[in-house]
Amino acid sequence: MITNNDFVSRVANNIRAISKDTHISRRFILRVGKDKSKFLMSQKLDEMTMFKEEGIITNIDCFRLHRITHKSCDIFEFKLCNDLMRSVEKLPEGIFGKNGAGIVSITSVDGMHEYTFITPQDYARLTNRKYKRDGSRHYYVKDGYLYLPDSTTELVEIRLFVLDKKEAEEACECNNDKDECKSIWDYQFICPDRFLDLVVKDTLQEIAGIRGRIAPDENPNMDENQKTATVK
């Protein structure tokens, strides 16, 4: 496991080795790195190989939902629900593949019930059946919000792939041990170890691509404290 700081420092050191007078924002490096990691992880998510990776699945122990009315729901099929819950906040930025959000599991906080993914169309077909399986519980995600049709559950536990551990930590209702002073740079950089070298390489390649739009230092003195290079 490496931190965001470790990843950015590794990329930045490679950039400095190429040009001492080129300044690239650390946050920009981190954003590019996350995008590259997200792309690779999304591909592997479709291949179902990501679930065996160590240390990249995040737990949100208490994620809050509230009841919404049928009129306020813009998912037509869910207007048939007896009860409908929607998350108060959006889910943290996650990994999405062709088969949807990278959610590993959703359960009630007491562990008694598990929710399975369902599309609005499948939900409508299920509710129209004369005989449907009793006790089935489902979830759906739209525009980042979690929906639980035919449910009154206000708190769930979610295991999922996210890009930002800090964002996931802040989404947890029952996390009383939040370190408000913890820097974003101290959090884990989410990337499987087997992809790390490739993500570093791809990040450097993208940054190299924008270097052509970086005005050269008019006073190339190799001094990082006196850079004049800017991104056009």
N, C-alpha and C positions, 0 to 999 in steps of 0.2 A: 504494500500500500504506500502511495506517495501522497503528499499534500498538494493543494493548489500552488503553494509557494514553491515546492520542489519542481513541479512541472514547468511553471513559468520560468524559474531560474535556469532550468536545463535548456529551454528554448532560447532564452535571452542570451545565455552564454555562447550559444552557437551563432546567434546574430552578431554579437560583439566580435567573434572570431573572424567574421566576414567584413564588418565595417564598424570601426570604433565610433564613428560619428553619426550613425543611424539610430534614431530614438524611436522605439515602438512602445506604446503604452502597455503596461503589464496587464491591465484589464482587457485590452484588446487581444493580447496573446491568449489569455485564459478563455475568452469568448470563442476564439477560433479553435482552440484545443477542444473545448466542450462540443462544438459543432462537429468536429472530426470524429470524436469519440462516439457521439450520438449516432452519426451516420453508420459507423461500423457495427455498433451494438444493435441498431435497428435491423440491419441485414441478418445478423446472427439470431436475433429474436425470432425472425420468421423461420429460421432453420431449427429452432427449438434447442439450440446448444447453449444459450445464455443461462439457463436455469441451473447449470452445474458450476457456474463461476462462483468463486469465493469472494465475499466481502463487497459485492456490488448491489445486493438486494437490501433495500432500506425498509425498516419497520416504522409505521406511524401507529402508535398504540391506541390513540383516541382521536378519531377524526369525526367532527361534528356535522350532523345534518339537521334540517328543520323541515317541518311540514309545509308544503305549498299547495295552493288551490289548483283545481283543474284549469281554471281560467288563466292562471299565470303561467301555465306550462305550455311551451311552444312545441312539444312533441305530441302530435295528434293522437298516436296510439295510446299514450299514457293517460289520456283524458278518460279512458275506461277504468282507470284504477279506483279502487275503493279508498286507498290512501296512497299518497305519494310524498316521498322524502327527497330533498335535494341538499347537497352539501352547502354549508354556509359560505365556505371559501372554495376557490378552485383548487384542484389537486396540484401538487408541485410539478414543475416541468419534468416530464418523463420521457421514456423511450417508446416510440410508436413504430410498429411494423405493419405489414399488410393486414394482419389479423386484429389490429386495434391496439389499445393501450397496453403497455408492459406491466400489467397488474398480475402479480403471482397469486394472490389470494385476498379475499375480503371475508372477514368473519365478525360476528358479534363480539363485543369485548369480553363476554364470559366464555367465549369459545364454543357455545352450544350450536350456533347456526353458521352455515357457510353460504355465501352468495355466489352465483355463477353468472357469467356474462350472457346477456341476451340482447338481440336487436329489437327495436320497436316493432318491426314487422313480425318477427317470431313471437314476440309477446302478444300481439293481436291475434295471431293464429292459435296460440295456446289458450287464450281466454275465450275463444270462440268454439273450442272443442267441448263436446257434451261431457266427456269425462277427462279431467286433467289431473295430473299428479298432485295430491295434496302436500302441502308443506314445502313446495319448491320456492326458493328465494333467489332473486335475480338482481343484477345491477346493470347500469348502462352509463356511459360517459359521453357528454356532449359539451363542446366549447369549454372543456376543462372541468366541468361540474359533474359530480357523481350523483346518479339518480338510483333510488331504490323503489321500484313500483310495488304496490300492495304491501307496504311496510310502514311501521311507526317507529323504527329503530332510530335513535338519536346519536348513538356513538358506535363506530365500527373500528376494527383493527385492520390495517391494510399493509400488505407486503408488496412492494413494487420496485421497479427500476426507476431511479431518479438521477438527475444530473447534479443536483445541488442539495447536499446533506443539510446545509443550514436552512434552506427553505422547507425541507421536510420536518426538521426539528421544530420550526416555528409553527407548522401546521398541526402539531400535536397538542391537543387540549389538556392532557394530563401530565405534560412534561414540566415538573416543578424544578428540575435541575438545569434549566437552560442557563448557559453561560452568556450573559448579555455582552460581555467584553471580548468574547472569542472572535477573532478576526476571520474573515472569509478565507484568508490565506492559510489558516490552520486546519481547514476542513479537508477531507479526503478528495482527491481528484478522481472522479468516477471513470474508471477505465480498466478492463481486464488486463492483467499483467502481460498476456500474450499479444495484446494490441498496442502496448505502450510505445514501443519503438516506432511502429508505423504511424501512430497518432502524432508523435513528435516530428517525424519526417514530413507528414502531410501538412502539419501546421507551419513548419519552416518553408515548405514549398508555396503555400498560399501567401505567407508574408513576403517571400521573395518576389511574388507576382506583383505586390503593391509597391515594392521598392522602386519600380520604374516610375511610380508617380510621386516619389519622395524627392523633393528638391535637394540637390547636393549641398553639403555644408560649404558655405562661402569662405569659411576659415577653418579648414580641416586640421585641427591641432591635436587630434586624438584625445581630447579632454572631454569626458562624459558630462562634466559640470557646465560646459559651455557649448552645448549643441545648438545648431541653428536649423537642423533638418526638420522639415514639416511635411505632413501628408497633404497632398493637394486634394 
